[in-house]
Amino acid sequence: MLTRAERAGGSIVRPAERAQWGGYFGYLGDPDGHLWKVVSTA
């Protein structure tokens, strides 16, 4: 998901990494400057 967002004009602020609770998360910035947290439990 983060890679697709980057190709669409966003920027990866923090690459996806494993979380304490067992999932993964990362942060991206969209072209308008908004920060998004992306979370996956798989």
C-alpha positions in Angstrom: 0.0 0.0 0.0 2.8 2.5 0.9 4.6 1.8 -2.4 1.4 2.3 -4.4 0.8 5.6 -2.6 4.3 6.7 -3.3 3.9 6.0 -7.0 0.7 8.1 -7.0 2.6 11.1 -5.7 2.8 10.6 -2.0 5.9 10.2 0.1 6.8 7.5 2.6 7.5 9.2 5.9 8.1 6.0 7.9 8.5 2.7 6.1 6.3 -0.2 7.3 7.6 -2.1 10.2 6.4 -4.8 12.6 4.3 -3.5 15.5 4.3 -4.9 19.1 0.8 -6.1 18.7 1.8 -8.4 15.8 0.7 -6.3 12.8 2.5 -3.8 10.6 2.3 0.0 10.3 3.9 2.9 8.4 3.3 6.5 7.7 2.9 8.3 4.4 2.3 11.9 3.3 -0.1 12.7 0.5 0.5 15.3 -2.2 -1.6 17.8 -0.1 0.6 17.5 2.9 -1.6 15.3 5.0 0.0 12.5 7.1 -1.6 9.1 7.0 -0.9 6.0 9.2 -1.4 2.7 7.3 -2.0 -0.4 9.5 -2.3 -4.1 8.6 -3.0 -7.0 10.8 -1.9 -9.6 8.3 
